[in-house]
Amino acid sequence: MLAKRIIPCLDVKDGITVKGTNFVNLREAGDAVELGIRYSEEGADELVFLDITASYEERKTFTELVTRIAQNINIPFTIGGGINELKDVDRLLNAGADKVSVNSAALRNPILIDQIAKNFGSQVCVCAIDANFEDGEWICYTSGGRNRTSKDLYSWAKEAEDRGAGEILFTSMKHDGVKTGYANEALNCLFESLNIPVIASGGAGAMEHFRDVFTIGHADAALAASVFHFGEISLKDLRNYLKSENINVR
């Protein structure tokens, strides 16, 4: 079985890492590059940097910051936010990113996933899905959780896989920042219906939540933010705990 990955996520606004609850009420967590260096040194498997207002503000993702990140860390990292066309992907990969995460643009123009996979390979394309549980179904949202769509989580995830996405990054808006655990039932449904890795996001508050997302949700990777940013859980302690629970981590 492939080792489970632990991925700190840095939501970036104006170069500063921020974290909110249910996608709102943001508070600052520190310089994005400095945090990235710290997590790299502490043994994170990968990092995800999301320019959280790029799609909403309709601007390009922070190329200069990506270059600085690439110069300072030695683990794979994914960049997301404001990626609308192939030249955006090319620009970010040339700046040093290993993967790109597409969300709003892919929902508006699904062929973007096909284009990224064809031109750069499926391993570069992470399809991020922000979904909220409403009236018994998971509904996808765009623009950082601001705009409701007609797509549901499971059908859109399957379509993204069929179009060539290499991974699905699923964030439960209901669980985001609440620290009561991940959306394990939904994650398990994704695990059963897809053949590509699923990254879980939204809900980490204790080390037990990471155990549960791997054993109950069957996620391939767990992404978390505030528990790492504010020193509530250390990567070293988490890794040792998961090993004690017989979970294969790197």
N, C-alpha and C positions, 0 to 999 in steps of 0.2 A: 504493500500500500504506500502511495506517495506520502511524504511527510506533509503534515498540516502547516500552513503558513500563518504567521502573525504579522499584520500589516498596520503600522500606525498611519493614520490619515491626517493630513494637514489641510484644513479648509483655509484658503488664503484670500484676504481682502486687503488690497493696497500694500502687499508685501508682508503683512502681519498675519500670523496664524490666529484664527478665531474659532470659537465653538459656541453653539447655541443649543436650544432645546426645541424639538419639533420644528426645526429649520428657522426659528426666530430667536430673539433675545440673545444676540451675539455678545461674547466677552473675549477680550484679547488673551492669547496664550503665549505669545513670544514671536521672535523673528523666525521666519520659515526656514531659512538656510541653517541657522544655528540649531534649531530643533532637528532638522534633517541629519546634521552631523552627529548630534547626540544619539539619535536612534540607530544610525548606522554603526556607531561605536558600541552601542549596547546590544547589538545582535539582532536587530529587526531583519526579517527575511526580505522585505520589500518596503517601499513607501508609496503612498498615493498623495499627490498634491492636486487640489481642486480649486480653481479660481471661481469662487462660488457666486460671484455677481457678473461674470463675463457674459453669460447668455442673456441675463436680464437686462444688462446695460448695453448689450449688443456691441461688444468690443472683442478684440483679439486677446488670446491668452498671453500671459507674461513671459515672452521669449527670453528677455534678459535674466529674469530670475531662474528660468530653467537652465541657462548656461552656468550660472553661479552654483546651482545645486549639483550639476554634473561634475563641476570642477572640484567639489568638496566631499562627495560621498562615493562609495564603491559598491553599492548594492543596487539592484534594479529599481527603477521608479517609473510610475505612471503619471501622466499629466492629463487633466480634464478641465473643461470649461471654455466655452466660446469656440469650439472646433466645429466648423461648418462645411469645410471643403478639403479636398486632398492637399492643397498647398499649405493649409494650416498644419496638417499632419507632417508633411515634409519638413516644414520649418521647425517644428518641435523635436522631431527625431534628429535633425541636423544639430539642434542646440544641445542634444545629449539625452533626451528622454528615451526610455526603452519601450514604452507602450503609451497609447493614448486612450482616454476614456471618452466615449461619446454618449450623450444622453438626449438632450432636447432636440439637437439637429437631426439625430437618427430617427426620432419619432416623427419629426416633420418630413424627413426625406430618407426613408429606410434604405434606399439604394446606396447611401453613403457607406453603410457597412460593407456591402458588396465591393465597392470601390476600394476601400481601405484594405480589405482582405486580399483582393486581386493584386493591388499594387505594392503592398508592404508585407503581406502575410497575415494569416489569422492571429498569430501570436502577438501581433502589435495591437489588435483591436479588442478593447474591453467595452462591452455595452453596459453602461450604468443605467439602472432603473430605480427611480424614486417612486414608490407606490404607497398608497394609503388604504387601509382596510375600511370599506364603507358598504353598509347594507349587504354584508355577506360576501363581498368580493374585493379583490385587490385592484385598485384603479391607479394607472400610471399618471404621473404629473411631469410637467416641463418647467423650465425657468426657475430652478431651485425650489421646487415645491409650490410655485405660485399658480400654475395653470393646469387645470384638470383636463385630461384627454378622454377619449372613448375607448382606449386600449386597456385590456386587463393584463396583469403581470405575466400569467402563464403563457398566454398565446403570443404575447410580444417577445418573451424570452425565447420561446421556441422559434419564432420567426427570425430573431436575431442570430440564433445558432445556425439556422438553415442558410442565412445570408452570408455566414462566414465569420461571425464573432468568435474570438478565441476564449473569452471568459464572460460571465455575467456578474456584475457587481450590483447586488440588490440591497437597497436601503429601505427599511421600513420607516416611513415618516412618523407613524404612531409610536415607534420605539426610540426614535432618534433623541439622544441626550437624556433619556429618562432613567437609564441605568437599572432596568428591571429584567434584563435578559433579551436575547435576540428573538426574532420571529421564527422560532424553530419549526413550527408546523408548516409554514409557507416555504421555508428553506428545504425541508424534507420533500415537499411536493416538487420543487425545482430539481432536486437531486434525482428523483425518480423519473422525471420527464426529459431531462437533458443529458447529453453526452459530453458536455464541456464543463470545466471547473466553475464552481459558484463561490463568490466571495460574499460573506455575510457582513452587513453593516447596520448599525443602529441598535443600541440597547446594552452595550457592555458596561457593567458596573462592578463586577466581582470576578475573581478568577474562575469560580464555578460556572459563570456564564460562558466562558470560553470552552470549558469542558463540555457543557451541554450543546453548544452550537456545533461541535465536532461529532458528538455521539448521538444526539437526537436530531439535530438539523442536517447532519451529514455534510456540512459545508467543507469546502476544500481549503478555505482561508477565512480568517476572521479579521475584520478591520475595526479599529477603534481609535478614538481621538482623546476625549477629555481625561479618561482614566490614565492615559500616558502623559498627556500635556501637563496635568496638574499633580503628577507624582503619586497618584492613588494606587497604581500598580506598576511595578518595575518589570521590564521585559525579562530580566534574569530570573526573578521570582516566579513569574508566570510560566516560563519555560520549564523550570524545575517542578512546579506544581503539575503541569500537564504530563510530564514524564512519570511522575508518581501515580498518575491516573491511567497509566499505560496508553497514552496518546502519543503517536509518533510525530515528534516535532524535530526540526533540524538542530 
